[in-house]
Amino acid sequence: MTGRCPAGSGDHPGEDRGLQGGQRAEHDEEDQAPDDDAAEDVARAREQRARLAARDAIHRYWNTVHSDIASSRSARAQAKASEEASRLAQDRYEVGAATQLDLLQAQRDAYSAAVARIQSDADLANARAQLRLAAGQDLFADSSRK
């Protein structure tokens, strides 16, 4: 033997620390790597789940807006028809061709149709607001301006 100390034997000051510190750092990185990978996987899964949930919400609210538009159109047509029936019942009552009960029922139907139209319009406005919020748009921004 030549009297030289093997590397990392600790005979030289600083040599042992550097090598052991390097070995510890590698060992610590190996121990932490699976934990870091798992945390990254969890974060990616959460991000993907949030993205999918947002996309699903937008799709659901878009379908709600679409169906509420149809409902609103139908409610408007029903309100218009009921108002016309009420007007005709009024005319018939005035000439004695209808009873007061017929007139009251026609007026009640017209009133109910008007209430249904208002409710349908409110549902549509709510669905549009929910869609804007789900899409991340400003609720009060004018959508016609770009």
C-alpha positions in Angstrom: 0.0 0.0 0.0 1.2 3.4 -0.8 -0.3 5.1 2.3 -3.0 6.9 0.3 -6.4 6.9 1.9 -9.2 5.5 0.0 -11.7 8.0 -1.3 -14.3 8.9 1.3 -12.4 7.3 4.1 -12.7 10.4 6.2 -8.9 10.7 6.7 -8.8 14.0 4.8 -10.9 16.9 6.2 -13.8 17.8 4.0 -13.4 14.8 1.8 -15.7 12.6 3.9 -18.3 15.3 4.2 -18.5 16.0 0.5 -18.8 12.5 -0.5 -21.2 11.4 2.2 -23.2 14.6 1.6 -23.4 13.8 -2.1 -24.4 10.3 -1.3 -27.0 11.5 1.1 -28.4 14.0 -1.4 -28.7 11.3 -4.0 -30.3 8.9 -1.5 -32.7 11.7 -0.4 -33.7 12.5 -3.9 -34.4 8.8 -4.6 -36.6 8.6 -1.5 -38.5 11.7 -2.4 -38.9 11.1 -6.1 -41.8 8.7 -5.8 -43.5 11.2 -3.4 -43.0 14.1 -5.8 -44.2 12.0 -8.7 -47.3 11.0 -6.8 -48.0 14.6 -5.8 -47.6 15.7 -9.4 -49.9 12.9 -10.5 -52.5 14.0 -8.0 -52.2 17.6 -9.1 -52.6 16.7 -12.7 -55.6 14.5 -11.9 -57.2 17.3 -10.0 -56.6 19.8 -12.8 -58.0 17.4 -15.3 -61.1 16.7 -13.2 -61.7 20.5 -12.8 -61.3 21.0 -16.5 -63.7 18.2 -17.3 -66.2 19.5 -14.7 -66.1 23.0 -16.2 -66.6 21.6 -19.7 -69.5 19.5 -18.5 -71.1 22.4 -16.8 -70.8 24.6 -19.9 -72.3 21.8 -22.0 -75.1 21.3 -19.5 -75.9 25.0 -19.2 -75.8 25.4 -23.0 -78.4 22.6 -23.3 -80.5 24.3 -20.6 -80.4 27.6 -22.5 -81.3 25.8 -25.7 -84.3 24.1 -24.2 -85.4 27.2 -22.3 -85.4 29.2 -25.5 -87.9 26.7 -26.9 -89.9 26.8 -23.7 -90.0 30.6 -23.8 -91.1 30.6 -27.4 -93.9 28.1 -26.5 -94.9 30.1 -23.5 -95.1 33.3 -25.6 -97.3 31.6 -28.2 -99.5 30.2 -25.4 -99.9 33.6 -23.8 -100.7 35.2 -27.1 -103.4 32.5 -27.8 -104.8 32.8 -24.3 -105.0 36.6 -24.6 -106.9 36.3 -27.9 -109.2 33.7 -26.4 -109.9 36.0 -23.4 -110.6 38.9 -25.8 -113.0 36.7 -27.8 -114.7 35.5 -24.6 -115.2 39.2 -23.6 -116.8 39.9 -27.0 -119.1 36.9 -26.7 -120.1 37.8 -23.2 -120.9 41.4 -24.3 -123.3 40.1 -27.0 -124.8 37.4 -24.6 -123.3 34.4 -26.4 -121.1 33.4 -23.4 -121.7 33.2 -19.7 -119.8 35.1 -17.0 -118.1 31.8 -16.0 -116.8 31.4 -19.6 -115.4 34.9 -19.5 -113.8 34.3 -16.1 -112.2 31.0 -17.1 -110.8 32.6 -20.3 -109.3 35.5 -18.2 -107.9 33.0 -15.7 -106.3 31.0 -18.5 -104.8 34.2 -20.0 -103.5 35.2 -16.6 -101.9 31.8 -16.0 -100.4 31.8 -19.5 -98.9 35.3 -18.8 -97.4 34.0 -15.5 -96.0 30.9 -17.3 -94.4 33.2 -19.9 -92.8 35.4 -17.2 -91.5 32.3 -15.4 -90.2 30.9 -18.7 -88.4 34.2 -19.5 -86.9 34.2 -16.0 -85.7 30.6 -16.3 -84.1 31.5 -19.7 -82.3 34.6 -18.2 -81.1 32.4 -15.3 -79.8 29.7 -17.6 -78.0 32.3 -19.7 -76.4 33.8 -16.6 -75.3 30.3 -15.4 -73.8 29.6 -18.8 -71.8 32.9 -18.8 -70.5 32.1 -15.3 -69.6 28.6 -16.2 -67.7 29.9 -19.3 -65.8 32.4 -17.1 -67.4 35.4 -18.7 -68.4 38.6 -17.0 -72.1 38.3 -15.9 -72.8 42.0 -16.6 -70.7 42.5 -19.8 -72.6 43.3 -22.9 -72.3 40.1 -25.0 -73.1 41.9 -28.3 -70.0 44.1 -28.0 -66.6 42.6 -28.7 
